[in-house]
Amino acid sequence: MADGDKTTILECSRSTCDGCKIRGKVICFHTPSQVAGFAVFTFFTIIPFFIGMIVSGFWLWLIVWFVLALIFFIYLEQYILCRHCPHYAEEGRTLRCHANLGLPKFPPFDPHPLKKWEKVVWIIYVALLFLYFVPFFIISSQWIFLIVCSVMTAISVILLLATRCNRCYVLSCPFNRVTADVKEGVLANFPRFAEAWRESRKGVIND
């Protein structure tokens, strides 16, 4: 774990980060640079997407995208993904993490791993939001925007997998890339999650 105020990871059973086997291997504490870095990955794709949609005259469909994005970030992602994260158990009504800092916490906290249907829905919705541009740029023959957005999306995904998803302790996320030893360390530090995962493996929590 990184150094920081222990009150920001209430579910962790450790009283100090000293001697923690996974210290620095997972993102336990968000910092301004981590929040900014995550935003940059997103903006690289969104900016050319917006410009391309506006140039092509797809204003109405851009509004539809905004509505879909609001539904996703304000509630759906919280319900499917975020509520299974230790950050979600922290005090306050908004998230304090490197990815969704400041977003409201509406659904109830759940330490169990994501169910299969949650993983499927999350992947489909993410693909819908970030590949939304493909049919519109093909229809309008905006090949430059199609190439730019496709390349930037691919780069963003690769960078996220290499710098964020490999240090994230939402262990059941479809994109999670932490190693087995780090996963064991996370569950050891978060006994409430470990117990919930054991229940899930026994079939107490149905997929």
N, C-alpha and C positions, 0 to 999 in steps of 0.2 A: 504494500500500500504506500501511497505517497504521504508526505507530511500534511497535516491540516487539522482543522477543527473536528474532533471526533463526533461532535453533535450533528454533523452533516451526514453521517452514516449510522443511523441509530440501530440498524439491524445487526451491525457487526458486533461480535461477542468480545472482541479484543478491546482492552482499555488503552492500548498504545500501539503505534505502528512499529515500534522497535522490535526487531527480531521476526517480523512477519515474513513468511516464505514467499508471499506473492506481492511484496512491496514493490511498486513500480511496474508490475506486470499487468495490472488492471487499472482502469481509470476510476479510482474511488472518489476523488475530489475534482470538481470542475474548476478550471482556471480561465481567466479571460482569453488567453491564447488558444486554449482548447475549444472554447465556444466560437471564437473568431475563425479558427481553422475549419471547423465543421461547417460554418456558414459559407466560407469560401468555396468548399466543394459543391455546395448547392447552387450558389450564384453563378458559377462557371457554366452551368447548364441552363439555368433559368433565364439569364439575360439574353442570350441569342434566341432562345425559345420565344420570349416576349416580342423581341424585335421582329422575328420572322412571322409570327402570327399577326402582328399589327400591319406589317408591310403587305401581307397576303390578304388583308381585309377580313380576317376571321375574328372580329370583335366579339360577336355573340358566343362563339365557341371558346374564346378566351375567358369570358365571364363564367361559362359552364365549368371551365377548369378551375377557376378561383373558388367556385362553390364546392367542387369536389375536394379541393385542397383544404378548405376550411373544415369540411366534415371530417377529413382524415386527421388533420393535426389537432383540432379542438377536441375531438371525441374518439374517433375510431382507433387511431394509433394508441391512445391512452388505454382503451379497453383491451385491445388485442396484445399490445406489446409492453407499454410502459408500466402498467400496474403489476407486472411480474418482476419488476426491478427493485433492488434495495432503496434506490433514490425515492421511489414512490412512497415508501414508508416513513419518510422524513416528515417533520412537522411543517405545517403551512398548507395553503390551498393551491400552491403552484409548484411546478417541478424545479429542481435545482440540479440540473445535470448539463453535460457538455453538448447534448444534442437538442433538447427541447426546453431549454432554460426559459422559465417564466410562463409556460403553458399551464392552464388550469387542470386540476386533478378532479375529474368528475366521477369516473368509475371507482368502485371499491378496490383496495389493495388485495392482491392475491399472490402469495409466494410460490404457488405451484407453477410448473413449467407450462409453456404454451401447449395447447391441444393441437392436434393435427389440423383441424379445420381452421384454427386461428392462424397457423402458419401459412396455409393455402390462401386464405383471404388476404392476409397481409402482403404476401408476395404479389398477388394479382393486383391489388390496389396500388402498390408501389410502382409496378410496371405500368399501370394505367396512367399514373401521374407523370412519370418521368419518360415515358415513350409516347405520350399523348400527341406529340408533334408529328410523328411519322406519317399517318395518313393524310394530314393536312398539307404538309410540305410536298408530298408526292402528288396530291391532287392539283396543287397550285404550281407544280414544277419548280419549287424553290430548292433546287438541288444543293446549292451552296449551304443554305441554312440546315438542310437535312444532314449533310456531311458534318458540318461544324457541331451541331447538337448531338449527333450520334457519337462523334469522337469525344466531345467533352463529357458526355454521359458515361462513356466507357472509362475514361480517365478518372472521373469522380468515383465510380464504383471500385476501381482498382485501388485508388488511394485510400478510400474508406476501409476496404478490406485489409489493407496493409498497415494502416496506422490507427484505426479506431476499432474495427470489428475484432481484431486480434487482441484487444485489451478490454473488451466489454464484458461485464458480468451479468448481462441478460443471457444466461447460458443456453436457453432454449430457443433463442432467436435463430431463424434459418440462416442468417449471415454470420453468426458468431464463429470466430476462428481461434478461440483460446485453446491452448494445449491441454492435454488430459491432466497433467500435474497441476496446472493453474486452476482448472475446473475443480479439482479435489480440494485445493487450497481455499477457493471461494466458498465451497459448501462447508468446509471446516470452520471458517470464520462466521458463517451465517447459518447457525443450527436450525433456525426456523425454516429456511429454504431447504436445507438438507432433509428435514423431516417431511416437508411437503413433497419433495422429489421421491422419497421412499414410498410415500402413500401413492403417488402416481404410478410408480413401477409395480406396485401390488394390485393395481387396478381399481383403487379407491376413487381415483379421478378418471372418468371415462373420456376417451378422445371423441 
